[in-house]
Amino acid sequence: MSDGMIRPLANMLPRHLFDAEHEAFRETVRRFYQKEVVPNIEKYEQQQHVDRNLWNKAGELGLLCTTMPEHYGGSGVDRLYSMILIEEQAYAMDSSTGFSLHSDIVANYIYNFGNESQKQAWLPKMATGEVVTAIAMTEPGTGSDLQAVRTSAVLDGNDYVINGSKIFITNGYLCDMVIVVCKTGNHEKGAANLSLFIIEADRAGFSKGQPLKKVGMKGQDTCELFFDNVHVPKENLLGSEGMGFIMLMKELAWERMIVAIICQAGAEAAFAHTVQYTKDRKAFGKAIATFQNTRFKLAELRTEIDFCRAYLDRCMQLQLEGTLTVEAAAAAKYKISEMYSKVVDECVQLHGGYGYMLEYPIARAYIDNRANRIYAGTNEIMKELISRSL
């Protein structure tokens, strides 16, 4: 049985995104997951969140908020470093750590839309792991319809008073700060009344539910958040009132790229585990890999994986150039998450009965991967976005 750190197979088409510095960083990330995360995955799944000090260890190695400028605690590097972090997490078949949401989503909101005081207050602490962050969009009953949120922020003197709840919040249980999507103004529904607020976890009236019991991704910290007359000063408003929806739309394309990267690397890891398993496992006196059905099925999966890799890497190039469209990011998230589901399902089949046993990485991948077609906007929403460009 594999230890969870098998390396993906070389792509049929060589990749040209990374230079020597990128690859040196990849080695650091790989060692971190091998030493600090993989041996503890079962523990994290049992307690439903990672150990708090894992964030500090990641910060010490410079693995958090790497794309932030150096004067805010980051390394000032490009998003290829983020891609490497996400890939190596997936290659380790880990779904517990919520680093990418913290470093590549929350940090971007603070950096792109926050004022200088907010940047100085939060980004350096986020980079060291002193502060764990989350973003709270989804509410019970609203799903992907962000314009229908009911959590309200009402101005009362120099404070906003916030009431409502959020659900399915990654990093919610351990978070020290959360960016919350709230309804402001008098509109009953619509994009014009959404605003974003920075809310510290120790504010009176802010409470957290216990980690949610999920089908998969059991080690990832996910919970409900509750706001009961939480007072936050005007200074905690991110950007300006009523600009929340515009800010969300600007960042969601990258969030969907993150999911696509997770799924691509996850498919590559599942495939590599399965190739090794079929070479080792024997049936009727021969390795499973020698049977024509196995060889043809692996060839089919390999082709789909590499076609998606080519599309994803091209999208990443456009992301670096600042020209990636919302539709292209949506297509990457939709197609690659669908591909991952197909690959992992076929890989379980090739494992036979052992593919259904949780001590095998392929079984954990099978239950972990399903959420990728739901979060960051369901795949049905991705199709809607793509169709608008036709």
N, C-alpha and C positions, 0 to 999 in steps of 0.2 A: 504493500500500500504506500502511496506517495505521501511525503511530508507536507504537501501543499505548496512547494516552492519549485516545481518543475518549470523550466523555461519554455516559452512558446517556440514553435518551429520557425525557421527563417522563412520570410515571405517569398513567394514566387517572383514578385517584382521587388527589387531593392528599394528601401526607403532612403530619402535624401533630406529629411527635415533636420537632422541632428548633427552637431559638430562634436569635437572631442570633449569640450567642456560640458555639453549636455550629457554625454555618455558617462563622464566622471561623476556627475550629479546622480545619474541613474544608479550607479554602483552604491552610492551612499544611501539612496532611498531603499534599494533592494536589501542592503544589510540591515537597515532599520526594521523593515517588515519581517525579515528572517529572524532577527534577534528578539524584537520587542512585541511583535504582534502575533505572528503565526503560532508560537507556542501557547498563547493565551486566548485563542479564538473560542475554545470551548468554555472557558471561564467567562469571557465577555457575553457569550450567548446565554449562559445561566443567569448572570446578573442583569442582563439586558442593557448594558452600557459598558464602555471601556473604562479602565481605571483613570481617575482624574489626572494622575501624574504622567500618563502617556502624552498628554497635551504638552506638558512642560518638557519632556524628553524630545518631542518633535520640534518644539521651539528652539531648544538648545542646538539642534543640528541644522537649523535654518530651513526647516521643511514647512513652515507656516508663513503665509502671506509673502511668498517669495517675489511676486511681481510688484509689490509695493515699493516705492522709492526708498532708498537707504535712510533718508532722514525721517522716515516714518517706521523704521525698524525692519523693512524688507531688504531684498537683495537687488531690486531694480532690474530684474531679468525679464525675458519675454515669456509668453504664455506656453512656449514649448516645455518650460520647466513644470508648469502646471500639468501639461499633458503627461509628462514622465511620471509625476506623482500619482496621477489617476491610473495610468497604465500599470505601474508597479503594484498598486493596491489590488487591482484586478488580477494581475498575474499571481499574486499571493492568495487569490480567491478569498479575500477578506471583504466583508460587507459591514464591518463593525465601526471602523473609524469614519468620522464625519468631517475630516480635514478640508475636503474640497468645498463644501458648503461654507465653511468658516472663512477660508482663504480666498476663494475665487468667486464667491457670491456676496457674502456680507461685507467683506473688505472692499469690494468694488463699489458697493452702494455708498459706503462711508467716503471712499476716496473720490468718486466721481460726482457725488451730490452733496457731500457734507461741507461745512465751513471749516476754516483752519482750526478753530478751537475743537471741533468734533474729531477732526483727523488726529490732532495731537493727543487728545484724550484717549482714543481707542486703538488706533492702528499699532502703535508700538507695543502695547500690552497684548494685542491679538497675535503679534508676530512672535512673542516669547512664550505664548501659551498661558500667560498669567490670566487672561480673560478668554473664556469660551463663548462663542456667539451662535445665534440662530436667526432665522427670518421666519416670521409668522404671517402667512397669507391665507391658507385654507381654513375654512370654518365648517362646522357640522352643517350639512345640507347645501353648501354652495359649490363644492367640488372645484372645477376649473373656471367657474364664472366669478372672476375677481370683482366684477362690477357689482355683484350682489352681496358683498360683505356687509355684516350688520354691526360688527364691533365699532363703537362710536368714540369719537374724541370731541368733547364739547369744551370750548374756551370758557374759563371761569377766572377772571382777573388775569394774573400772570401765569396761570397753569391751565393745562388741558386735563380734563377728567375723562378717563378711559374706562369703558365698560364693554364686556363681551367675552368671547372665548375663541380659541384657535385649536385646530386638531392636526395630527400627523406631523408634528414639528420635530425635524431632525435636530439633534443637539439640545433639544428643549429641556431635558431633565438636568443636564449639567451646566446649562448656559448661565453666564453671568450677565449677559446683555442680549436683548433680542430686538430686531427691527420689526415693528408691527404695522400691518396695513390696517388703517382705520378709515371710517366714514366721517368726513367733516362737512360742514355746510348744511344746507336745508334740503338738498336733493334726496329723494327717496332712493333712487338708484341711478347709476351712471358713472362714467369715467371722471367727470369733473369734480366729484366730491371725495376722491380718495387721496389720502395723505399718509406719509410714512413717519413713524416716531421711533426714536431710540428709547428703550425702556430698560432700566437696570433691574435685575432680578430681585434685589433686596427692597424694592419699593413696597410700601404698605398697600395691601389689596391685590398684589400680584402673587398668584400661587400656581403650582405645577401639579399635574396628575402623575400617577405612577407610570413607569414605562409601559407602553401599549404592547399587548401580546400579539405579535404578528405571525403570519404564516412563515415568512422567511425573514432574512436580514435581522435575526433575533438579537444579535449583539449590538446593533445600532441603537443609540439613544433616541427614542421617538416617544413623544408624549403630548398630552393636551396642556394648554396654558389658559389660565383664567384671570380676568381683569375685573375687579370689583371696586369701582370708584378709585382707580389708581391715578394719583396726581403726578403729572410730569410738567416741568417748566417749559415755557415757550422755546427755550434754547434746545430742547430735545426734538423739535421738529426737524426732520431731514429735508433739506431743500426748502420749498415753499408750499403753503397749503394748496391743495387741489392738484398738485403736480405728481401725485403718487403713481397714477396709472401710466403716465408717460415714462417715468423712471423705471417702472416695472417692465415695460415693453422694451426699453433699451437694453436691459440686462438679461431678459429671458432667452434670447438667442444663444448667448454663451452658456447659460444653464442647460439648454438642450444639447449643446455641443458636449458638455461634460457627460451627460447621460450617454451620448453616442460613443464617446471615448471609453466609458466604463463597459458598455456592451461589446464594443469591438475587442478590447483586450480580454474581457471575460470569455468571449467566444474562442479567442486564440488559446487561452489557458485551458478551457474545457476540452478543446480539440487535442491539445498536446497531451493532456492526461489520458485521453482516450486512445490516441495512437500508441502510447507506451503500454497501456493496459492490454490492447489487442495483440501486441507483440509478446507480452508476458503470459497471458492467459491461454490455456490450451483446451481444446475440445476435440473429441474423437482422435486424440493423439497428435493434433497439429495446432500451431498457434492460430488464434482467431484471425489474425491479420492476413493469413494465407488464403482464406476463403474469398472467392470472387465477390460475394455480396458485401463483405466487409471492405474490401479494397475499393469497390465501386462507390460505396456509401461514403467512405473517407474522401475519395476524390471529389465527389459532389460537394461535400461540406467544405473542403479545402478551397474549392473554386469560389463558393459564395463568400467565404471569409475574406479571401484576397480581393475580390471585386469590391466589397464594402471597405476594405482597408484603403484601396486606391481613392475612393470617393471621399473618405474621411480625411485622409492626409491632404487632399486638394482643398477641402473645406478649411482645414487648419491653416494652410498657406494663405487663403483669403482672409481668415480671421486675423492673422498677423499683419496683413496689408490693410486691414480695416474695411474690406469690401465684401465681407460675407453677408449675404442677404438673410432675412428672416425665413424666407421660403427654403433656402438651401439648408439652413440649420434644422428646420422642421423636418425636411426630408431625411437628413442624416439621423436624427433621433428616431423617426418613424421606421425607416427601413432597417437600420442596424439593430434596433431593439427587437424587431420582428425576426431578423436573421439569428440573433443570439438565442431566442426562444426555440427556433427550429433546431439549431445546432445542439443545444444542451439536451433537448428531447431525444434526438437521434443518438447522442453520446450515451445517455442513460440506457437506451435500448441495446447499444453495443456492449455495455457493461453487464447486461443480463441482470440477474437478481441482486448482484452486488451494487448495481447502480442505484438501488433503492435503499441502501444502507448509509446512514448519515456519517459513518466514519470514513466514507469515501468522498473526496472533494466534489465529485460530479453530482452526488445527491444534494449536497449543500448548494451547489450552483443552480441546481434545478429549482429549488424553492426560493432562492434569493433573487433569481433573475426576473421573476414575473412582475415585480413592481416597476421595472423600467418602462413598461408600456403604459404605465399609469401616471407616475409623477412627472413634474416639470411640464404638465399639460398632457392629457391623455393622447394616445395615438389618433383618436378620432378628431381631436382638436388640431393635431398636426396636419391631417388631411384637409381640414377646413382651411387652414392657413395656406397650404400649397394650392388649393383650388382657387383661392382668391387671385392668384397671379396668372391664371389661365385666360 
